[in-house]
Amino acid sequence: GTVEKRAMTGAVRTSARIVANETRQHRVTTKIEGWVDKLFVATTGQAIKKGYPLLTLYSPDLVSAQAEYLIALDGVKTHGGESLLAAARRRFELWDISEEQIDQLEKSGKAEKYLTLYAPASGWVTERMVLAGQKIMPGEPLMVISDLTEIWADADIYQSDLPHVKVGMPVEVTLPYWPGQVFTGQVSFITPTLNPMTRTLNARLEIHNLDLLLKPEMYATAILKLEHGEKLAVPTSAVLFTGTRNVAFRDVGDGHLAPAELKLGARSGDYYEVLEGLNEGDKVVVSANFLVDSESSMKAAVETLMKGGGGGAQAQPGHPGH
């Protein structure tokens, strides 16, 4: 076989757990105190669109603020006082009252008893912590809306694979009970610390999930695609592993072979990257190298005995050596 440069690729195969993408989650809260009148989201897991009504809320503070706003609006029409109207409008904005709702108040000229909360984003209600008739306080979480079309997979990366795993590298995710179905994505984050229990790092994978086939808390297999570039490579069958050394037999011409101690890099299919020990174009033994190794070891042993290397007398022709 010939030592030559090749495009080296590889893969890290590991387990992964499907989780929701935290950057695509929205926690619904309100900034005013009140009571829930109607709840339009009846079940956890319900799909909703952005702008969908979630619930209606009765708040005495809101009713009073609407009345004050209408008085300020009437005062502008008759006596001026734009600053008071601007302050009242700013108060609504701080409560996350939409421009459309304020405009509707101005058109109707009548304070609404109930405030409607609308969905801030499209997705699925993955958590719901509110019921009709419940009193809620400012900042209290009411529900969580998650967009599951882009999802995360948390993969365990062992220490031996860390030099090869990089942010941005392509990944494939498969499910053991769904053969043939492949989901694609990339590595978006690698945790800076090691899990002391599993001795692994966590790699966060961003996965496209447009068909919503991947569900949070599923277990999957992740394959991280490695691209090492063009490297000097030797066939795997040419390498002998002695336990402390990696050796290949190089053709030095005239029918002679010489052992070469190798320093190897990553493996790609049937090839190892050569870091030291061989040069491009070298010819190496790729079959029967165990026989070559055995014969060279035997020859070295015989030569030692013939020279008296064992500490005894030199063997004479026709007599067995020791």
C-alpha positions in Angstrom: 0.0 0.0 0.0 1.0 3.6 -0.5 1.1 6.4 2.1 -0.7 9.3 0.5 -2.8 12.3 1.3 -6.6 11.7 1.6 -9.7 13.6 2.7 -10.2 12.4 6.3 -13.7 12.3 7.7 -15.2 10.7 10.8 -18.2 10.7 13.1 -18.9 10.8 16.9 -21.9 8.6 17.8 -23.6 9.2 21.1 -26.9 9.3 23.0 -29.0 12.5 23.2 -32.2 13.7 24.9 -34.7 15.9 23.1 -35.6 19.1 25.0 -37.5 22.3 24.1 -35.5 25.2 22.6 -35.3 27.7 25.4 -34.8 30.6 23.0 -38.2 29.8 21.5 -40.1 29.7 24.7 -42.4 32.5 26.0 -43.6 32.8 29.6 -47.0 34.6 29.8 -47.3 37.0 32.8 -49.2 40.2 33.5 -48.1 43.4 35.2 -51.3 44.1 37.0 -53.3 42.5 39.8 -56.6 41.0 39.0 -58.9 38.0 38.6 -59.2 35.6 35.6 -62.7 35.7 34.1 -62.5 33.5 31.0 -59.7 31.1 30.1 -59.5 30.4 26.3 -56.7 27.9 26.7 -58.4 24.9 28.2 -55.7 22.2 27.9 -51.9 21.9 28.1 -50.5 21.1 24.7 -52.9 23.2 22.8 -51.6 24.8 19.6 -52.0 28.6 19.3 -51.1 31.4 16.9 -49.5 34.7 17.8 -52.3 37.2 18.8 -54.6 34.4 19.9 -56.7 35.4 23.0 -55.5 33.5 26.1 -57.7 34.9 28.9 -59.7 37.8 30.1 -58.8 39.6 33.3 -60.8 41.8 35.6 -58.6 44.4 37.4 -60.0 47.3 39.4 -56.8 49.3 38.8 -57.2 48.9 35.1 -60.8 50.0 35.2 -59.8 53.1 37.2 -56.9 53.8 34.8 -59.3 53.7 31.8 -61.6 56.2 33.5 -58.7 58.5 34.2 -57.5 58.2 30.6 -61.0 59.1 29.2 -61.1 62.2 31.6 -57.7 63.3 30.4 -58.7 62.7 26.8 -61.8 64.9 27.3 -59.7 67.5 29.0 -57.4 67.8 25.9 -60.4 68.4 23.7 -61.7 71.2 25.9 -58.8 72.7 27.9 -55.6 71.2 26.6 -53.5 69.1 29.0 -51.7 66.9 26.6 -49.1 66.1 29.3 -51.8 64.4 31.5 -53.0 62.3 28.5 -49.5 61.3 27.6 -48.8 60.2 31.2 -52.0 58.1 31.2 -51.1 56.5 27.9 -47.6 55.8 29.1 -49.2 54.0 32.1 -51.1 51.7 29.8 -47.9 50.9 27.8 -46.1 50.0 31.0 -48.9 47.5 31.7 -48.4 46.0 28.2 -51.7 47.3 26.9 -51.5 47.3 23.1 -51.9 50.4 20.9 -55.0 48.7 19.3 -56.6 48.4 22.8 -55.9 52.0 23.6 -57.2 53.2 20.3 -60.4 51.1 20.8 -60.8 52.8 24.2 -60.6 56.2 22.6 -63.2 55.3 19.9 -65.7 53.7 22.3 -65.3 56.3 25.1 -66.2 53.6 27.6 -64.0 51.8 30.1 -63.9 48.1 29.5 -64.4 45.8 32.5 -62.1 43.1 31.3 -58.7 43.1 29.7 -57.9 40.4 27.1 -54.3 38.9 27.2 -53.1 37.7 23.8 -50.4 35.1 22.8 -47.0 36.8 22.4 -45.9 34.1 19.9 -47.0 31.0 18.0 -46.4 27.6 19.4 -47.8 25.0 21.8 -48.8 25.6 25.5 -46.3 23.3 27.3 -47.2 24.6 30.8 -50.4 26.1 32.2 -50.5 27.3 35.8 -53.8 29.3 35.8 -57.5 28.5 36.1 -60.7 30.5 35.5 -61.6 32.5 38.6 -58.0 32.5 39.9 -56.6 35.7 41.4 -53.2 36.6 39.9 -50.5 39.0 41.0 -48.0 41.0 38.9 -45.3 38.9 37.5 -47.0 35.6 38.3 -46.3 33.0 35.5 -49.6 32.0 33.9 -48.4 29.7 31.0 -45.4 28.8 28.8 -45.7 28.8 25.0 -43.0 26.8 23.2 -42.2 26.8 19.5 -41.2 23.2 18.7 -40.4 23.6 15.0 -36.8 24.1 16.1 -35.8 21.9 19.0 -32.7 21.0 21.0 -31.0 17.7 21.6 -28.6 17.4 24.6 -25.8 15.0 23.6 -23.2 13.4 25.9 -19.6 13.9 24.6 -16.8 11.8 26.1 -13.4 13.3 26.8 -11.7 11.3 24.1 -14.0 12.9 21.5 -13.6 16.5 22.7 -10.8 17.5 20.4 -13.0 16.7 17.4 -16.3 18.3 18.5 -16.7 22.0 17.5 -19.6 24.5 17.5 -21.2 24.7 14.1 -20.4 21.2 13.0 -23.2 19.3 11.2 -25.2 16.6 13.1 -27.8 14.0 12.4 -30.3 12.7 14.9 -32.1 9.3 14.6 -34.5 7.4 16.7 -33.9 3.7 17.4 -37.5 2.8 16.9 -37.9 4.9 13.7 -35.4 3.5 11.1 -34.7 5.6 8.0 -35.9 8.8 9.6 -33.0 11.4 9.8 -33.2 14.8 11.4 -30.4 17.4 10.6 -29.0 20.3 12.5 -25.7 21.6 14.0 -23.8 22.0 17.3 -24.7 25.3 18.8 -23.1 25.1 22.3 -20.7 23.0 24.3 -20.8 23.3 28.1 -17.5 24.5 29.7 -17.6 22.0 32.6 -17.6 18.3 33.0 -20.5 16.3 34.5 -18.8 14.6 37.5 -21.3 11.7 37.5 -21.0 10.7 33.8 -17.6 12.2 33.0 -19.0 13.8 29.9 -19.6 17.3 28.5 -23.0 18.3 27.2 -23.2 19.4 23.5 -26.4 21.3 22.6 -27.6 20.4 19.1 -30.1 22.6 17.2 -32.4 20.3 15.2 -35.0 21.2 12.5 -38.4 19.7 13.5 -40.8 21.1 11.0 -43.0 18.0 11.0 -43.0 18.0 14.9 -41.9 14.3 14.9 -39.4 15.0 17.7 -41.0 15.4 21.1 -39.4 16.8 24.3 -38.0 14.0 26.6 -37.5 11.6 23.7 -34.2 9.7 23.6 -32.3 9.6 20.4 -28.9 8.8 18.8 -26.8 11.7 17.6 -24.1 11.5 14.9 -21.7 14.4 14.8 -20.0 14.7 11.4 -16.2 15.3 11.5 -14.2 16.9 8.7 -10.5 16.6 9.3 -9.4 17.9 5.9 -6.7 16.4 3.7 -4.2 14.5 5.7 -1.3 12.1 5.1 -2.8 8.6 5.7 -1.8 5.0 5.9 -4.1 1.9 5.6 -5.3 0.6 8.9 -4.2 -3.0 7.9 -0.6 -1.7 7.7 -0.4 -0.8 11.4 0.7 -3.2 14.1 -0.1 -2.2 17.7 2.4 -3.7 20.1 0.8 -2.1 23.2 3.4 0.6 23.6 4.3 1.4 19.9 2.5 1.6 16.5 4.7 0.0 13.8 4.4 -0.3 10.0 6.9 -2.1 7.7 8.2 0.1 5.0 9.7 -1.1 1.7 13.2 0.2 1.5 14.1 -1.4 -1.9 16.0 -4.5 -3.0 13.4 -6.7 -1.4 14.1 -5.4 2.1 11.6 -4.1 4.7 12.3 -1.8 7.7 10.0 -1.2 10.7 8.9 2.4 11.1 7.5 3.6 14.5 4.4 5.7 13.8 2.6 8.5 15.6 -1.0 8.3 14.5 -3.9 10.8 14.4 -7.6 10.4 13.8 -9.1 7.3 12.0 -11.2 7.7 8.9 -12.8 4.5 7.6 -9.9 2.2 6.7 -7.1 4.8 7.1 -5.2 6.4 10.0 -3.7 9.9 9.8 0.1 9.8 10.0 1.6 12.5 12.2 5.2 11.1 12.3 7.1 8.1 11.0 6.3 7.9 7.3 6.4 10.2 4.2 4.1 10.7 1.3 4.8 8.0 -1.4 6.2 5.4 1.0 5.3 1.8 0.3 4.1 -0.2 3.3 3.1 -3.8 3.9 -0.7 -4.1 4.3 -1.1 -7.9 4.4 0.8 -10.7 6.1 2.5 -8.0 8.3 2.1 -10.3 11.3 4.2 -12.9 9.5 6.8 -10.2 8.7 6.8 -9.1 12.3 7.2 -12.7 13.5 9.9 -13.5 11.1 11.9 -10.4 12.0 11.6 -11.1 15.7 12.7 -14.7 15.1 15.6 -13.6 13.0 16.7 -11.1 15.6 16.5 -13.9 18.3 18.6 -16.3 16.2 21.2 -13.7 15.4 21.5 -13.0 19.1 22.0 -16.6 19.9 24.5 -17.1 17.1 26.6 -14.2 18.5 26.4 -15.6 22.0 24.0 -12.8 23.2 22.4 -15.2 25.7 25.5 -15.2 27.9 26.6 -18.8 26.8 29.1 -20.1 24.2 28.6 -19.3 20.5 26.6 -22.1 18.7 28.7 -24.2 16.3 27.4 -25.3 12.9 25.6 -28.7 13.2 24.9 -28.3 16.9 21.7 -26.9 18.4 22.0 -23.5 20.0 20.8 -22.7 23.5 
